[in-house]
Amino acid sequence: MAEVFQIVITNHSEKDELSLNNVLEQAGIKAEIVKNDYYKQKIAALEHQIAIHKQHLNENQELIVILQNIIQQQQQEIKIFEQLKTKLLRILSHELRTPLNLILGYSQLMLRQHYGRLNRRQLTIVEKVLLGGRNLLKSLDKMLDLSNLEADCLPLQIEQFNLIYLVEDIIKELVTQAEKKHLKLQVDCDLQNPLIVSDLVKLRQILIDLIENGIKFTEQGSVQITVTEATREQIIIQVKDTGIGIPVELIDQIFDKFWQADQSLQRQHQGLGLGLALVKNLVTIIQGRITVESQLGQGSTFTISLPRQLTINHHQSIDER
């Protein structure tokens, strides 16, 4: 296809245009004569489009500013709401703890037969009262801890400690729960250096919640705790059970607050569904990461990866022990 040239002419007459056309045809040049006004119109149209785009851009920027102000206001309102919620839970916790501690205290005295001998049936009833009170106290503590976490009221308490000693101490505390269900509570610690720098209290709570969760949802078999070193600076802790497992399609929801796989009121395993939500928040605070692998009817494995030494800023200090 032959190339067609565009020739712009200005201050011309029709005679000039015809003469130019004749000359171009004689020379065998295919050309299109464009009057100067054509480009002026094109430029004017482009300038008009640019002006419209600028107007839209200004309107969008004004809208962005308005949306940013709305978001900031909502964030401030959410922060105030979280503070009020935390305050309410603290008051509620205090008000519930007082009568609950009385129930627990008197239940323990009755089990010791402090007020006279009880028959086997009476002892069983009092044991159930004590167990129910302790479970209620745990749920209350989880609600308060989770609320404090959301309100940034649980600061880090960093110290150096022996991770193997911590795990062994937790096992001694929980072995009775496992034995009541005829479960094996197994530990395998393989660390070249057992000393880590982290928040002992928070890591202790994480491991207790995960192990208790494993015991709770396992009817036969074992709960195994494995501690290894991925690298010199990275610790891996696994809690593996042979329990009921989690359906694949529900795994992404297990760390949500107030969530359980069985949502019915007649479910076998009671609880508020706060344990794993609290665990995930605590793991994040100590700069770790938690994942889960599970298969329905085959058990679950929770894996925590955490740094050997927690990053310290100028607001924090190490209490070496």
PyMOL commands that set and color helices and strands:
alter all, ss='L'
color gray80, all
select helices_A, chain A and resi 14-26+36-111+120-150+163-180+200-216+248-253+275-285
alter helices_A, ss='H'
color red, helices_A
select strands_A, chain A and resi 5-9+31-35+158-162+184-189+195-199+222-231+234-241+289-295+299-307+319-320
alter strands_A, ss='S'
color yellow, strands_A
deselect
rebuild
show_as cartoon
